């Protein structure tokens, strides 16, 4: 390491809150699937900023849209109309088949906004007695870091010493439709769930789960809220992960790749009157729906479709998964994935996933461990077959190494 690298890391450590434990690399440039550190070393990005950079780093068309809009108008607040918001609404509704859109910034804000909206719907449309609305969520969920959200996390690291928390949430196991059926009461307004639990280690529910979930929600007049902030916009090889089971959520949450990584942009989408319950003054955000965000998101959605990134995610994801399955290493307990949302779970005796990620860094691949034993692999959706094979070679040599 040269001195400039040590400076960046040491300075961060000295002044910054220590709420992250980054891999020891300082990045200064990105293009497509590649990023470069301050010393000029090149890495294949297998995290994509937790799927926010699905369109590839610094996509030229998103960059051009951002720069062009930044020259014209960046922020008006929603006190006035702007000439980008209507076009953003029209294009995201056309893309996803939604009728109503609420623009926000971070993913967590979209989740919070959905919680507020489904509660309001519960009181004003479903007829739940005031203050009694229940929302069902899953164990090992990840929906963001705000106080409202961490209150129903089951991870002690996430909620420990941050309470007291808001009531009104019921936690059931993920992938268990019978548990959902039992948990629903007349006061249940929504079931909030990730199609695939990303942060929990890319946990894919059993086939047929979401078909049954959809039936139960419909039968009981419960809003199905799918958090597609990580799985959405092509990551799993379809535009939305719900399409793998041919279902439709009542409320869909998007974020991350909605801006291609240029800017925080999120959205709550609904197919019925959930968002219709919000009246002027009841919810808002200074930056939500600003013209710069809208212009960036419009370009990010456009390139995703026009450049065939969703189809590529399906094709390269299948190739990547097959390649991972072919690696014969007794460090591997299981490989799983859908599209380009992949994970390698290590045997407990293999040592911590973090050490493998550090070894991968030495071979030109940046990946991130999650939950001690799992290496998550989620490259930008523009990855080519040659790049997949290049990554697989390096993963194979690393995973056959013994660090224990
Ligand atoms: C990342 C993520 C969030 C939170 O998004 P932020 O932009 O970090 O607030 C919520 N839900 C899921 C499934 C996520 O992956």
Boltz pocket constraint, residues with backbone or C-beta under 6 A from the ligand:
constraints:
  - pocket:
      binder: B
      contacts: [[A, 50], [A, 105], [A, 106], [A, 107], [A, 108], [A, 109], [A, 111], [A, 142], [A, 143], [A, 144], [A, 145], [A, 194], [A, 198], [A, 199], [A, 227], [A, 228], [A, 229], [A, 230], [A, 231], [A, 255], [A, 256]]
      max_distance: 6.0
